[in-house]
């Protein structure tokens, strides 16, 4: 009944599944514990910011200077928002990561966030996961292919733990590497690592923000709401594009054009951020989780203003550009939820619902991860919002264009058949080289050619 080849195939597949079940579970548990400790340390310092006799963000110039020095001196791969460096390591070095990246990134990020830098906590979490996995791969003398797989598991575990979204975290880890493609070969171990990481984080008692609102759209088609969601998706895509352009543009200007050394840059940047905080308020500093929660959980927005997302883009671009260490997804949550609140107000829709759509759609557009964003909507807000979140996220992903907050992503799929875009390269060096114009005359010519071809076929004598 079963041939020898069939038995050999099934045995090999069983061994592979067993291997990755074991390895990804271990990676998930270790990474989940590490990320949970990291998050608790960050929260410890945030809770004590108000105990100072002056504004905590007055420490920003010194904090940025220390962050830049630590990264430059001990681990250059810890520069920036973390996830980008992990993606780069997977594509260019088969996932090899310097073990010093982990403590340096953790310390630099804690210092940055404690002083008020507008950065996120997921970048270091991804580097914790990838770094731990890389160390395991080196110890076990894995091949380059297996090393990449286990490092991707580490990324998934880090994201699952930091946001409390095990499925979205797992999918994010396999979707964020290549635009337009998912690495199915590592899907199972990524899911196992994500679930194990989330499980240990919950056991340890890692606090996660909860969202609740009373607007639950029905599954039946609501034409008016559908049109509003489409419009919102387009606007979210434009905001994602603006975010990417500003963050990368400011970072490039500070690094290449500002004619001062890194010490002066850090101090100038810190003082600039202090000045902006004194002018506009400190709600745009740090993680911004309170404002994110208010935008979605409060029917009136809890003091949310239409311009909040614009100021958050500025604070985040400056914090990262002047040497702050941390992730970028948490700021994207802030940008998305507050812009969603503004768009919901503009469209006359439920502002909480559109703030929730914005949170996931901006991530979909800026990070090129529409599937992970849709699943995140399901995990964070419930299944009632998932279908509209899918529409908004995919539109935002398309409208953002061939750009990314992670420039090392490989472009495998162009987003429009009417664009000439080379694929197979990192998205930073991929440019639109032309368009395929579709005019009315060309459509008529194509239609005429098809009609002529059909007429010729009909007139062909049959044997």
C-alpha positions in Angstrom: 0.0 0.0 0.0 2.8 2.4 0.9 5.9 2.4 -1.2 9.4 2.7 0.4 9.7 6.2 -1.0 6.4 7.2 0.5 7.4 5.8 3.9 10.7 7.7 3.7 8.9 10.9 2.8 6.5 10.7 5.7 9.3 9.8 8.1 11.3 12.8 7.1 8.3 15.1 7.4 7.5 13.8 10.8 11.1 14.3 11.9 11.0 17.9 10.6 7.8 18.7 12.4 9.0 17.2 15.6 12.3 19.1 15.4 10.6 22.5 14.9 7.9 21.9 17.4 10.7 21.3 20.0 13.0 24.1 18.9 10.3 26.8 18.4 8.7 26.0 21.8 12.1 26.5 23.5 12.8 29.7 21.6 9.3 31.0 22.3 9.5 30.4 26.1 13.0 32.0 26.4 12.1 35.0 24.3 8.8 35.5 26.0 10.5 35.5 29.4 13.2 37.9 28.2 10.7 40.3 26.6 8.4 40.3 29.7 11.3 41.3 31.9 12.3 44.0 29.4 8.7 45.4 29.4 8.5 45.3 33.2 11.8 47.3 33.5 10.4 49.9 31.0 7.2 50.2 32.9 9.1 50.6 36.2 10.9 53.7 35.0 7.7 55.1 33.3 5.8 54.8 36.6 8.5 56.9 38.3 8.7 59.7 35.8 6.3 61.8 37.9 8.4 61.5 41.0 11.1 63.9 39.6 11.0 67.6 40.8 11.1 68.7 37.1 9.9 67.4 33.8 11.3 63.9 33.1 12.0 64.8 29.5 14.7 67.3 30.5 16.9 64.2 30.5 16.5 63.8 26.7 19.8 65.4 25.6 21.8 63.2 28.0 19.7 60.1 27.2 20.2 60.5 23.4 23.9 61.0 23.9 24.2 57.8 26.0 22.1 55.8 23.6 24.3 56.9 20.6 27.5 56.2 22.5 26.4 52.7 23.6 25.4 51.7 20.1 28.5 53.2 18.3 30.9 51.8 20.8 29.6 48.3 21.5 27.0 47.2 18.9 26.4 49.2 15.7 23.7 46.7 14.6 21.6 48.0 17.5 21.2 51.3 15.8 17.7 52.7 14.9 14.4 50.9 15.6 15.7 47.3 15.8 13.5 45.3 13.5 15.1 46.9 10.4 18.5 45.5 11.5 17.1 42.1 12.1 15.6 42.0 8.6 18.9 43.1 7.1 20.7 40.4 9.1 18.4 37.7 7.7 18.8 38.8 4.1 22.5 39.6 4.1 24.0 37.3 6.8 21.6 34.4 7.0 20.4 35.7 10.4 23.8 36.0 12.1 23.5 38.6 14.9 26.1 39.8 17.3 25.2 38.7 20.8 26.1 42.1 22.2 23.2 43.6 20.3 20.8 42.2 22.9 22.0 44.0 26.1 23.1 47.1 24.2 19.7 47.5 22.5 17.8 46.8 25.8 19.8 49.4 27.7 19.7 52.0 25.0 16.0 51.6 24.6 15.2 51.8 28.3 17.2 55.0 28.6 15.5 56.5 25.5 12.0 55.7 26.6 12.5 56.6 30.3 13.6 60.0 29.2 10.7 60.5 26.8 12.0 59.5 23.4 9.2 58.9 21.0 10.0 55.3 20.1 8.4 51.8 20.6 9.2 48.7 22.5 8.8 46.1 19.7 12.1 46.8 18.0 14.2 45.7 20.9 11.8 42.8 21.5 12.4 41.6 17.9 16.1 41.9 18.5 15.9 40.0 21.7 14.1 37.2 19.9 16.4 37.2 16.9 19.5 37.5 19.0 18.5 34.6 21.3 17.6 32.4 18.3 20.9 33.3 16.5 22.9 32.3 19.6 21.0 28.9 19.7 21.7 28.4 16.0 25.4 29.0 16.5 25.6 26.7 19.5 23.8 23.9 17.6 25.9 24.6 14.4 22.8 25.1 12.2 23.0 25.5 8.4 22.3 28.9 7.0 18.8 27.9 6.0 17.9 26.6 9.5 19.5 29.6 11.1 17.3 31.9 9.1 14.2 29.8 10.1 14.9 29.9 13.8 15.8 33.6 13.8 12.4 34.3 12.1 10.8 32.3 14.9 12.6 34.6 17.3 11.1 37.7 15.6 7.6 36.2 15.8 8.0 35.3 19.4 9.2 38.8 20.2 6.2 40.5 18.5 3.7 38.0 20.0 4.9 38.7 23.5 5.3 42.5 23.2 1.7 43.2 22.0 -0.1 40.1 23.3 -1.1 39.0 19.8 0.3 35.5 19.2 -1.2 34.9 15.8 -0.5 38.4 14.4 3.0 38.2 15.8 3.7 34.9 14.1 2.4 36.1 10.8 4.2 39.4 11.1 7.5 37.6 11.5 7.1 35.7 8.2 5.4 38.6 6.3 7.6 41.5 7.1 10.7 40.1 5.4 9.5 40.1 1.8 6.9 42.4 0.4 4.3 40.4 -1.5 5.3 37.0 -0.2 4.9 34.9 2.9 7.5 32.3 3.9 5.3 29.2 4.4 8.3 27.0 5.2 8.6 28.7 8.6 4.9 29.3 9.3 4.5 26.4 11.7 7.5 27.1 13.9 6.6 30.8 13.9 3.1 30.0 15.2 4.5 27.7 17.9 7.1 30.2 19.0 4.5 33.0 19.1 2.0 31.0 21.2 4.8 29.8 23.6 6.1 33.3 24.0 2.6 34.7 24.6 1.8 31.9 27.1 4.9 32.6 29.2 4.3 36.3 29.1 0.8 35.9 30.4 2.0 33.5 33.1 4.6 36.1 34.2 1.9 38.7 34.3 2.9 41.0 31.5 0.2 43.7 31.3 -1.4 44.4 27.9 -3.6 47.3 26.9 -7.2 46.3 26.4 -9.6 47.9 23.9 -13.4 48.1 24.1 -16.0 50.1 22.3 -19.7 49.6 21.6 -19.8 49.9 17.8 -19.9 46.4 16.2 -20.7 46.5 12.5 -22.8 43.5 11.2 -21.5 41.1 8.7 -24.1 42.2 6.1 -23.0 44.8 3.6 -23.5 48.3 4.8 -22.9 50.3 1.6 -22.4 53.7 3.4 -19.9 52.3 5.9 -18.1 50.3 3.1 -17.5 53.5 1.2 -16.3 55.3 4.3 -13.9 52.5 5.0 -12.5 52.6 1.5 -12.0 56.4 1.8 -10.3 55.9 5.2 -8.0 53.2 3.7 -6.9 55.6 1.0 -6.2 58.3 3.6 -4.4 55.8 5.9 -2.1 54.9 2.9 -1.2 58.5 2.3 -0.5 59.0 6.1 1.7 55.9 6.0 3.6 57.3 3.0 4.0 60.6 4.9 5.3 58.8 8.0 7.9 56.8 6.0 9.0 59.9 4.0 9.5 62.1 7.1 11.2 59.5 9.3 13.7 58.4 6.6 14.1 62.0 5.3 14.9 63.5 8.7 17.2 60.6 9.6 19.1 61.0 6.4 19.4 64.7 6.8 20.7 64.5 10.4 23.1 61.7 9.5 24.5 63.1 6.3 23.9 66.9 6.2 24.0 68.2 9.7 27.6 69.5 10.1 28.3 68.5 13.7 29.6 65.5 15.5 27.5 62.9 17.2 27.8 64.5 20.7 26.5 67.8 19.4 23.8 66.1 17.4 22.5 64.3 20.4 22.4 67.4 22.6 20.8 69.5 19.8 18.2 66.8 19.2 17.4 66.4 22.8 17.0 70.2 23.4 14.9 70.4 20.3 12.5 67.7 21.5 12.4 69.3 25.0 11.4 72.6 23.3 8.7 70.9 21.3 7.3 69.1 24.4 7.1 72.4 26.3 5.2 73.9 23.3 2.8 71.1 22.5 2.8 68.9 25.5 4.5 65.6 26.5 1.7 63.3 25.2 3.8 62.9 22.0 6.8 61.6 23.9 7.4 58.0 25.0 5.2 55.1 24.1 2.0 57.1 24.1 -0.1 54.1 25.2 -2.5 56.3 27.2 -3.4 58.4 24.2 -3.8 55.3 22.0 -6.2 53.8 24.6 -8.1 57.1 24.8 -8.5 57.3 21.0 -10.1 53.9 20.8 -11.8 53.4 24.2 -13.3 56.8 24.7 -16.3 57.8 22.6 -15.1 61.4 22.6 -11.4 60.5 22.0 -10.3 61.5 25.5 -8.8 64.8 24.4 -7.6 63.6 21.0 -7.0 66.3 18.5 -7.0 66.1 14.7 -3.4 67.1 14.4 -2.0 64.6 17.0 -0.8 62.1 14.4 1.2 64.9 12.6 3.0 65.9 15.8 3.7 62.2 16.7 5.3 61.8 13.2 7.6 64.7 14.0 8.5 63.6 17.5 9.2 60.0 16.3 11.3 61.1 13.3 13.4 63.4 15.5 13.8 60.9 18.3 15.1 58.2 15.9 17.0 60.6 13.7 19.0 62.1 16.6 20.0 58.7 17.9 17.2 57.4 20.1 16.9 53.7 20.4 13.6 51.8 20.1 11.0 50.5 17.8 8.6 52.2 15.4 5.4 50.0 15.5 4.2 51.6 18.8 4.5 55.1 17.4 2.6 53.8 14.3 -0.2 52.6 16.7 -0.4 56.2 18.0 -0.3 57.7 14.5 -2.9 55.2 13.3 -5.4 55.5 16.2 -5.3 59.3 16.3 -5.5 59.8 12.6 -8.3 57.3 12.5 -10.1 59.4 15.1 -9.7 62.5 12.9 -10.8 60.6 9.8 -13.9 59.2 11.6 -14.8 62.7 12.7 -14.4 64.0 9.1 -16.5 61.2 7.6 -19.2 61.3 10.2 -18.5 57.8 11.4 -18.0 56.1 14.8 -14.7 57.6 15.9 -13.7 54.6 18.0 -14.2 52.2 15.2 -12.2 54.3 12.8 -9.4 54.8 15.4 -9.2 51.0 15.6 -9.1 50.7 11.8 -6.3 53.3 11.8 -4.2 51.5 14.3 -3.9 48.4 12.1 -4.1 50.1 8.7 -1.1 52.4 9.3 0.9 49.3 10.4 -0.2 47.5 7.2 0.8 50.5 5.0 4.1 51.5 6.7 5.4 47.9 7.3 3.8 46.3 4.2 2.1 43.7 6.4 -1.7 43.7 5.5 -2.3 40.1 6.6 -0.7 40.5 10.0 -2.5 43.8 10.5 -5.9 42.2 9.7 -5.3 39.4 12.1 -4.2 41.9 14.7 -7.5 43.7 14.3 -9.2 40.3 15.0 -7.1 39.7 18.1 -7.3 43.2 19.6 -10.8 44.3 18.6 -12.8 41.2 17.9 -14.0 39.4 14.8 -16.8 42.0 14.2 -14.2 44.5 12.9 -11.9 42.1 11.0 -13.6 42.3 7.6 -13.6 46.1 7.5 -10.1 46.1 8.9 -9.0 43.8 6.0 -10.4 46.2 3.4 -8.8 49.3 5.0 -5.5 47.6 5.6 -5.1 46.2 2.1 -6.0 49.6 0.5 -3.5 51.4 2.8 -0.9 48.8 1.9 -1.4 49.5 -1.8 -1.7 53.3 -1.6 1.5 53.6 0.5 3.4 52.5 -2.7 6.8 50.8 -3.0 8.2 52.2 0.2 8.6 50.9 3.8 9.5 51.9 7.3 11.8 48.9 7.0 14.0 49.7 3.9 15.7 46.3 3.9 12.5 44.5 3.0 12.8 42.6 -0.3 10.3 43.6 -3.0 8.9 40.4 -4.6 5.6 41.8 -5.9 4.8 45.2 -7.6 1.6 46.7 -6.3 0.1 47.7 -9.6 0.2 46.2 -13.1 0.5 49.7 -14.5 3.8 50.4 -12.9 7.3 49.3 -14.0 9.1 48.3 -10.8 12.0 46.0 -10.7 11.6 43.2 -8.1 14.0 41.0 -6.2 15.9 43.9 -4.5 15.6 45.6 -1.1 12.9 48.2 -1.2 15.3 51.1 -0.3 17.0 50.8 -3.7 13.9 49.9 -5.6 12.4 52.8 -7.7 9.5 53.1 -10.0 11.1 53.3 -13.5 8.1 53.9 -15.6 4.4 53.4 -16.1 2.3 51.5 -18.5 -0.2 54.0 -19.7 -3.7 52.8 -20.3 -5.6 55.1 -22.6 -9.0 54.8 -24.1 -7.5 54.3 -27.6 -5.3 51.4 -26.3 -8.3 49.8 -24.7 -10.3 50.1 -28.0 -7.3 48.6 -29.9 -7.1 45.7 -27.6 -10.9 45.1 -27.8 -10.8 45.4 -31.6 -7.9 42.9 -31.8 -9.8 40.4 -29.6 -13.0 40.8 -31.7 -11.0 40.4 -35.0 -9.2 37.3 -33.6 -12.6 35.8 -32.6 -14.1 36.5 -36.0 -11.1 34.9 -37.7 -11.5 31.8 -35.5 -15.2 31.6 -36.4 -14.5 31.9 -40.1 -11.8 29.2 -40.1 -13.0 26.2 -42.0 -13.5 23.2 -39.8 -12.2 19.8 -40.9 
